[in-house]
Structure formats: C-alpha cells, structure tokens
Amino acid sequence: MRDPKRAMCAVILVLQAIVLGLTTPVLISVVEVDVTLAIVVGLGLAVLCVLTAGMLRRPWAYGVGWAIQVATLALGFLITAMFALGVIFGSLWAGAVVLGNRIAADRAAWAAEEGAAEPQ
C-alpha cells in the first residue's frame, strides 16, 4: 500500500515547485533582484522541491521539506505576497504530515483488527 503521508507531501512539494519557479521572473522584473540571485533562489528552491518530493522515502527528507517551507516564507521579505503563499504552503505541508500520519496509524489499527478477527 502507498504511504499516504509521502503521497500528499509529494503533491504539495510539486505544486510548491511550480509557484517557486514562477517567482524567478517576479524577482527579476518586479523586485529587480540580480538575475543570478533570482535564478539561484527561485529555480533553486523549485528544483529542491522536486528532488525532495522524490526523496520522501527517507525520513530526513521531511526535515528538508520543513526547511523549504521556512525558505518560502522567508521569500516574503523580497516579495510580500510570498508571506501569504508561505503560510498557505506551510499549512498544507503540516496538514499533509499530520493527516498522513493519522491515516497510516488508522490503516495499521484496521489491519491489526482484521488479523485478530480472522479465525485460526
């Protein structure tokens, strides 16, 4: 069975990668950040999101996911709208982690009940 936490967190990170990739032209044209810095920050975070989504089989990748949420929120100091998007994605990430853990625990409990209920 697929791990629900990993699936939900991966979806959040892929969607977040799209948003972070789109911050690059905003950083360049609206905020007038140096092109190199904008590419490193915007596209770098987007690539990190995609790589982390693929690495969610490993427990440490969830820590990287939390760091991405903090970095997204910190982008608000350059692009004010990113404060709101950082809160939204951080909330979605936290919800995916909590709900995914709860679903996995419920599945394990149901499997244990089914195993105990079967005649031997």
Buried (B, 14 or more C-beta within 10 A) or exposed (E): EEBBBBBBBBEBBBBBBEBBBEBBEBBBEEEEBEEEEBBEBBBBBBEBBBEBBEBBEEEEBBEBBEEBBEBBBEBBEBBEEBBEBBBEBBEBBEEBBEEBEEBBEEEEEEEEEEEEEEEE
